[in-house]
């Protein structure tokens, strides 16, 4: 169990957790959105035990990643650029590994 202590997650978490961003990771362009405007299908998501969590969303034939940030009672929702499912899926895996943020 030594070594797992640095992961600040609740013991009963079952969700995905993003790895800490690597110093030279790719930068995702995040655009502010109003989450109530459009319902999208959530295909995958990270654990919401964290103040920032991510969702892999589908809208029509396109996908994007949504980032939800909770700060002092405020909730900020942003989206990556919508693009082909295959491209967004790659971005999603980079994000989880800490290679994009
Ligand atoms: Zn968690």
Backbone and ligand atoms as CSV (ligand in chain L), in Angstrom:
chain,resi,resn,atom,element,x,y,z
A,1,UNK,N,N,0.826,-1.208,0.000
A,1,UNK,CA,C,0.000,0.000,0.000
A,1,UNK,C,C,0.864,1.263,0.000
A,2,UNK,N,N,2.124,1.136,0.346
A,2,UNK,CA,C,2.998,2.301,0.279
A,2,UNK,C,C,3.028,2.788,-1.161
A,3,UNK,N,N,3.048,4.089,-1.341
A,3,UNK,CA,C,3.060,4.610,-2.702
A,3,UNK,C,C,1.670,5.000,-3.157
A,4,UNK,N,N,0.649,4.351,-2.640
A,4,UNK,CA,C,-0.696,4.739,-3.025
A,4,UNK,C,C,-1.172,5.931,-2.196
A,5,UNK,N,N,-0.424,6.268,-1.174
A,5,UNK,CA,C,-0.831,7.361,-0.285
A,5,UNK,C,C,-0.866,8.719,-0.977
A,6,UNK,N,N,-0.006,8.881,-2.003
A,6,UNK,CA,C,0.019,10.187,-2.645
A,6,UNK,C,C,-1.229,10.421,-3.489
A,7,UNK,N,N,-1.998,9.394,-3.737
A,7,UNK,CA,C,-3.231,9.586,-4.494
A,7,UNK,C,C,-4.318,10.070,-3.536
A,8,UNK,N,N,-4.740,11.312,-3.678
A,8,UNK,CA,C,-5.649,11.901,-2.684
A,8,UNK,C,C,-7.099,11.540,-2.961
A,9,UNK,N,N,-7.357,10.278,-3.186
A,9,UNK,CA,C,-8.710,9.889,-3.539
A,9,UNK,C,C,-9.344,9.125,-2.396
A,10,UNK,N,N,-10.643,9.208,-2.352
A,10,UNK,CA,C,-11.365,8.452,-1.332
A,10,UNK,C,C,-11.166,6.959,-1.580
A,11,UNK,N,N,-11.162,6.204,-0.499
A,11,UNK,CA,C,-10.892,4.771,-0.616
A,11,UNK,C,C,-11.941,4.034,-1.437
A,12,UNK,N,N,-13.132,4.591,-1.455
A,12,UNK,CA,C,-14.207,3.859,-2.137
A,12,UNK,C,C,-14.483,4.385,-3.542
A,13,UNK,N,N,-13.565,5.179,-4.078
A,13,UNK,CA,C,-13.736,5.678,-5.438
A,13,UNK,C,C,-13.731,4.525,-6.419
A,14,UNK,N,N,-14.651,4.564,-7.365
A,14,UNK,CA,C,-14.613,3.562,-8.422
A,14,UNK,C,C,-14.405,4.219,-9.785
A,15,UNK,N,N,-14.429,5.559,-9.818
A,15,UNK,CA,C,-14.305,6.256,-11.098
A,15,UNK,C,C,-12.865,6.357,-11.557
A,16,UNK,N,N,-12.728,6.798,-12.801
A,16,UNK,CA,C,-11.404,7.073,-13.358
A,16,UNK,C,C,-10.830,8.315,-12.711
A,17,UNK,N,N,-9.523,8.337,-12.545
A,17,UNK,CA,C,-8.847,9.540,-12.074
A,17,UNK,C,C,-7.790,9.943,-13.095
A,18,UNK,N,N,-7.745,11.229,-13.429
A,18,UNK,CA,C,-6.716,11.680,-14.361
A,18,UNK,C,C,-5.378,11.730,-13.628
A,19,UNK,N,N,-4.343,11.399,-14.318
A,19,UNK,CA,C,-3.005,11.523,-13.746
A,19,UNK,C,C,-2.596,12.988,-13.746
A,20,UNK,N,N,-1.703,13.346,-12.855
A,20,UNK,CA,C,-1.186,14.714,-12.824
A,20,UNK,C,C,-0.603,15.053,-14.199
A,21,UNK,N,N,-0.829,16.297,-14.631
A,21,UNK,CA,C,-0.362,16.704,-15.958
A,21,UNK,C,C,1.161,16.700,-16.005
A,22,UNK,N,N,1.699,16.151,-17.064
A,22,UNK,CA,C,3.139,16.211,-17.274
A,22,UNK,C,C,3.525,17.619,-17.694
A,23,UNK,N,N,4.747,17.978,-17.380
A,23,UNK,CA,C,5.179,19.361,-17.576
A,23,UNK,C,C,5.024,19.813,-19.037
A,24,UNK,N,N,5.328,18.928,-19.966
A,24,UNK,CA,C,5.290,19.324,-21.383
A,24,UNK,C,C,4.055,18.757,-22.081
A,25,UNK,N,N,2.977,18.589,-21.341
A,25,UNK,CA,C,1.792,17.981,-21.935
A,25,UNK,C,C,1.147,18.923,-22.948
A,26,UNK,N,N,0.335,18.339,-23.844
A,26,UNK,CA,C,-0.380,19.128,-24.839
A,26,UNK,C,C,-1.440,19.973,-24.138
A,27,UNK,N,N,-1.704,21.151,-24.706
A,27,UNK,CA,C,-2.695,22.054,-24.124
A,27,UNK,C,C,-4.006,21.944,-24.879
A,28,UNK,N,N,-5.056,21.654,-24.146
A,28,UNK,CA,C,-6.383,21.607,-24.740
A,28,UNK,C,C,-6.977,23.013,-24.684
A,29,UNK,N,N,-7.598,23.450,-25.785
A,29,UNK,CA,C,-8.305,24.739,-25.779
A,29,UNK,C,C,-9.672,24.537,-25.148
A,30,UNK,N,N,-9.895,25.195,-24.041
A,30,UNK,CA,C,-11.173,25.057,-23.337
A,30,UNK,C,C,-12.035,26.276,-23.597
A,31,UNK,N,N,-13.267,26.054,-23.982
A,31,UNK,CA,C,-14.210,27.137,-24.234
A,31,UNK,C,C,-15.366,27.037,-23.248
A,32,UNK,N,N,-15.672,28.180,-22.653
A,32,UNK,CA,C,-16.750,28.226,-21.673
A,32,UNK,C,C,-18.083,27.873,-22.335
A,33,UNK,N,N,-18.880,27.056,-21.683
A,33,UNK,CA,C,-20.201,26.725,-22.225
A,33,UNK,C,C,-21.254,26.835,-21.136
A,34,UNK,N,N,-22.496,26.932,-21.584
A,34,UNK,CA,C,-23.614,26.834,-20.647
A,34,UNK,C,C,-24.130,25.407,-20.747
A,35,UNK,N,N,-23.954,24.647,-19.690
A,35,UNK,CA,C,-24.255,23.218,-19.773
A,35,UNK,C,C,-25.725,22.901,-19.999
A,36,UNK,N,N,-26.599,23.882,-19.741
A,36,UNK,CA,C,-28.034,23.587,-19.871
A,36,UNK,C,C,-28.543,23.778,-21.299
A,37,UNK,N,N,-27.712,24.304,-22.182
A,37,UNK,CA,C,-28.167,24.596,-23.538
A,37,UNK,C,C,-28.427,23.312,-24.318
A,38,UNK,N,N,-27.568,22.370,-24.146
A,38,UNK,CA,C,-27.662,21.167,-24.969
A,38,UNK,C,C,-27.328,19.940,-24.140
A,39,UNK,N,N,-28.142,18.950,-24.253
A,39,UNK,CA,C,-27.830,17.695,-23.566
A,39,UNK,C,C,-26.983,16.834,-24.472
A,40,UNK,N,N,-25.914,16.340,-23.912
A,40,UNK,CA,C,-25.068,15.452,-24.694
A,40,UNK,C,C,-24.964,14.111,-23.991
A,41,UNK,N,N,-24.686,13.122,-24.771
A,41,UNK,CA,C,-24.528,11.793,-24.205
A,41,UNK,C,C,-23.125,11.672,-23.606
A,42,UNK,N,N,-23.076,11.259,-22.369
A,42,UNK,CA,C,-21.778,11.096,-21.703
A,42,UNK,C,C,-21.332,9.648,-21.872
A,43,UNK,N,N,-20.232,9.467,-22.571
A,43,UNK,CA,C,-19.741,8.113,-22.855
A,43,UNK,C,C,-18.766,7.621,-21.796
A,44,UNK,N,N,-18.107,8.560,-21.132
A,44,UNK,CA,C,-17.147,8.186,-20.111
A,44,UNK,C,C,-16.946,9.418,-19.231
A,45,UNK,N,N,-16.495,9.203,-18.025
A,45,UNK,CA,C,-16.265,10.364,-17.161
A,45,UNK,C,C,-15.260,9.992,-16.092
A,46,UNK,N,N,-14.623,11.016,-15.561
A,46,UNK,CA,C,-13.697,10.777,-14.453
A,46,UNK,C,C,-14.454,10.938,-13.141
A,47,UNK,N,N,-13.808,10.518,-12.077
A,47,UNK,CA,C,-14.447,10.485,-10.764
A,47,UNK,C,C,-14.725,11.902,-10.263
A,48,UNK,N,N,-15.924,12.120,-9.738
A,48,UNK,CA,C,-16.245,13.474,-9.277
A,48,UNK,C,C,-15.867,13.703,-7.810
A,49,UNK,N,N,-14.975,12.864,-7.283
A,49,UNK,CA,C,-14.417,13.152,-5.958
A,49,UNK,C,C,-13.444,14.326,-6.044
A,50,UNK,N,N,-13.031,14.654,-7.259
A,50,UNK,CA,C,-12.050,15.709,-7.464
A,50,UNK,C,C,-12.753,17.042,-7.735
A,51,UNK,N,N,-12.115,18.166,-7.413
A,51,UNK,CA,C,-12.742,19.471,-7.692
A,51,UNK,C,C,-12.861,19.740,-9.191
A,52,UNK,N,N,-12.067,19.039,-9.993
A,52,UNK,CA,C,-12.172,19.135,-11.453
A,52,UNK,C,C,-12.442,17.733,-11.982
A,53,UNK,N,N,-13.520,17.593,-12.753
A,53,UNK,CA,C,-13.723,16.299,-13.391
A,53,UNK,C,C,-14.066,16.492,-14.863
A,54,UNK,N,N,-13.909,15.428,-15.607
A,54,UNK,CA,C,-14.012,15.486,-17.067
A,54,UNK,C,C,-15.041,14.479,-17.557
A,55,UNK,N,N,-15.702,14.837,-18.667
A,55,UNK,CA,C,-16.655,13.928,-19.303
A,55,UNK,C,C,-16.367,13.853,-20.788
A,56,UNK,N,N,-16.428,12.655,-21.302
A,56,UNK,CA,C,-16.317,12.447,-22.742
A,56,UNK,C,C,-17.729,12.442,-23.302
A,57,UNK,N,N,-18.045,13.482,-24.094
A,57,UNK,CA,C,-19.425,13.699,-24.517
A,57,UNK,C,C,-19.593,13.477,-26.007
A,58,UNK,N,N,-20.790,13.047,-26.370
A,58,UNK,CA,C,-21.132,12.841,-27.766
A,58,UNK,C,C,-22.314,13.703,-28.129
A,59,UNK,N,N,-22.211,14.423,-29.242
A,59,UNK,CA,C,-23.316,15.217,-29.768
A,59,UNK,C,C,-23.373,14.957,-31.259
A,60,UNK,N,N,-24.397,14.246,-31.702
A,60,UNK,CA,C,-24.437,13.856,-33.100
A,60,UNK,C,C,-23.257,12.961,-33.414
A,61,UNK,N,N,-22.578,13.233,-34.524
A,61,UNK,CA,C,-21.436,12.404,-34.895
A,61,UNK,C,C,-20.129,12.895,-34.296
A,62,UNK,N,N,-20.215,13.925,-33.472
A,62,UNK,CA,C,-18.989,14.509,-32.944
A,62,UNK,C,C,-18.874,14.291,-31.441
A,63,UNK,N,N,-17.649,14.405,-30.992
A,63,UNK,CA,C,-17.413,14.291,-29.554
A,63,UNK,C,C,-16.575,15.456,-29.063
A,64,UNK,N,N,-16.657,15.693,-27.772
A,64,UNK,CA,C,-15.797,16.677,-27.136
A,64,UNK,C,C,-15.618,16.258,-25.683
A,65,UNK,N,N,-14.717,16.939,-25.024
A,65,UNK,CA,C,-14.502,16.686,-23.601
A,65,UNK,C,C,-15.036,17.883,-22.829
A,66,UNK,N,N,-15.775,17.614,-21.799
A,66,UNK,CA,C,-16.244,18.683,-20.923
A,66,UNK,C,C,-15.444,18.662,-19.636
A,67,UNK,N,N,-15.046,19.848,-19.220
A,67,UNK,CA,C,-14.321,19.986,-17.959
A,67,UNK,C,C,-15.190,20.771,-16.988
A,68,UNK,N,N,-15.460,20.204,-15.842
A,68,UNK,CA,C,-16.256,20.876,-14.819
A,68,UNK,C,C,-15.352,21.192,-13.637
A,69,UNK,N,N,-15.293,22.462,-13.286
A,69,UNK,CA,C,-14.444,22.924,-12.193
A,69,UNK,C,C,-15.328,23.498,-11.103
A,70,UNK,N,N,-15.165,23.001,-9.893
A,70,UNK,CA,C,-15.934,23.522,-8.755
A,70,UNK,C,C,-14.990,24.303,-7.855
A,71,UNK,N,N,-15.317,25.575,-7.695
A,71,UNK,CA,C,-14.468,26.451,-6.878
A,71,UNK,C,C,-15.341,27.283,-5.981
A,72,UNK,N,N,-15.253,27.070,-4.697
A,72,UNK,CA,C,-15.953,27.911,-3.739
A,72,UNK,C,C,-17.420,28.105,-4.058
A,73,UNK,N,N,-18.135,27.025,-4.354
A,73,UNK,CA,C,-19.563,27.118,-4.603
A,73,UNK,C,C,-19.930,27.452,-6.040
A,74,UNK,N,N,-18.935,27.806,-6.849
A,74,UNK,CA,C,-19.214,28.084,-8.262
A,74,UNK,C,C,-18.846,26.865,-9.098
A,75,UNK,N,N,-19.579,26.696,-10.171
A,75,UNK,CA,C,-19.294,25.595,-11.088
A,75,UNK,C,C,-19.028,26.192,-12.468
A,76,UNK,N,N,-17.874,25.885,-13.029
A,76,UNK,CA,C,-17.514,26.359,-14.356
A,76,UNK,C,C,-17.436,25.149,-15.282
A,77,UNK,N,N,-18.138,25.233,-16.408
A,77,UNK,CA,C,-18.124,24.140,-17.367
A,77,UNK,C,C,-17.522,24.632,-18.674
A,78,UNK,N,N,-16.560,23.876,-19.174
A,78,UNK,CA,C,-15.898,24.223,-20.425
A,78,UNK,C,C,-15.852,22.993,-21.319
A,79,UNK,N,N,-15.687,23.270,-22.610
A,79,UNK,CA,C,-15.631,22.183,-23.588
A,79,UNK,C,C,-14.405,22.318,-24.457
A,80,UNK,N,N,-13.877,21.177,-24.860
A,80,UNK,CA,C,-12.862,21.180,-25.906
A,80,UNK,C,C,-13.582,21.324,-27.247
A,81,UNK,N,N,-12.825,21.569,-28.298
A,81,UNK,CA,C,-13.396,21.704,-29.635
A,81,UNK,C,C,-14.072,20.394,-30.035
A,82,UNK,N,N,-15.256,20.499,-30.613
A,82,UNK,CA,C,-15.939,19.286,-31.073
A,82,UNK,C,C,-15.297,18.806,-32.357
A,83,UNK,N,N,-15.056,17.534,-32.383
A,83,UNK,CA,C,-14.410,16.986,-33.564
A,83,UNK,C,C,-14.797,15.519,-33.710
A,84,UNK,N,N,-14.209,14.882,-34.696
A,84,UNK,CA,C,-14.544,13.484,-34.968
A,84,UNK,C,C,-14.322,12.630,-33.720
A,85,UNK,N,N,-15.171,11.626,-33.564
A,85,UNK,CA,C,-15.106,10.762,-32.385
A,85,UNK,C,C,-13.707,10.189,-32.191
A,86,UNK,N,N,-13.087,9.745,-33.268
A,86,UNK,CA,C,-11.778,9.097,-33.129
A,86,UNK,C,C,-10.732,10.069,-32.591
A,87,UNK,N,N,-10.819,11.320,-33.037
A,87,UNK,CA,C,-9.843,12.316,-32.558
A,87,UNK,C,C,-10.074,12.648,-31.086
A,88,UNK,N,N,-11.321,12.795,-30.718
A,88,UNK,CA,C,-11.611,13.122,-29.323
A,88,UNK,C,C,-11.259,11.950,-28.410
A,89,UNK,N,N,-11.450,10.741,-28.892
A,89,UNK,CA,C,-11.089,9.571,-28.081
A,89,UNK,C,C,-9.586,9.545,-27.797
A,90,UNK,N,N,-8.795,9.951,-28.772
A,90,UNK,CA,C,-7.338,10.026,-28.561
A,90,UNK,C,C,-7.030,11.079,-27.506
A,91,UNK,N,N,-7.680,12.235,-27.651
A,91,UNK,CA,C,-7.467,13.320,-26.690
A,91,UNK,C,C,-7.858,12.868,-25.277
A,92,UNK,N,N,-8.930,12.114,-25.198
A,92,UNK,CA,C,-9.406,11.612,-23.906
A,92,UNK,C,C,-8.350,10.721,-23.244
A,93,UNK,N,N,-7.742,9.842,-24.022
A,93,UNK,CA,C,-6.743,8.961,-23.432
A,93,UNK,C,C,-5.488,9.737,-23.040
A,94,UNK,N,N,-5.136,10.761,-23.834
A,94,UNK,CA,C,-3.999,11.626,-23.468
A,94,UNK,C,C,-4.303,12.348,-22.151
A,95,UNK,N,N,-5.508,12.820,-22.035
A,95,UNK,CA,C,-5.915,13.541,-20.819
A,95,UNK,C,C,-5.790,12.635,-19.585
A,96,UNK,N,N,-6.284,11.423,-19.705
A,96,UNK,CA,C,-6.250,10.501,-18.549
A,96,UNK,C,C,-4.820,10.187,-18.138
A,97,UNK,N,N,-3.930,10.127,-19.137
A,97,UNK,CA,C,-2.535,9.770,-18.855
A,97,UNK,C,C,-1.717,10.951,-18.373
A,98,UNK,N,N,-2.291,12.172,-18.414
A,98,UNK,CA,C,-1.533,13.361,-18.030
A,98,UNK,C,C,-0.745,13.946,-19.183
A,99,UNK,N,N,-1.021,13.480,-20.413
A,99,UNK,CA,C,-0.299,13.982,-21.579
A,99,UNK,C,C,-1.028,15.122,-22.271
A,100,UNK,N,N,-2.200,15.492,-21.798
A,100,UNK,CA,C,-2.925,16.655,-22.317
A,100,UNK,C,C,-3.726,17.220,-21.163
A,101,UNK,N,N,-3.878,18.536,-21.191
A,101,UNK,CA,C,-4.652,19.154,-20.110
A,101,UNK,C,C,-5.165,20.494,-20.578
L,1,ZN,ZN,ZN,-12.389,9.473,-6.930
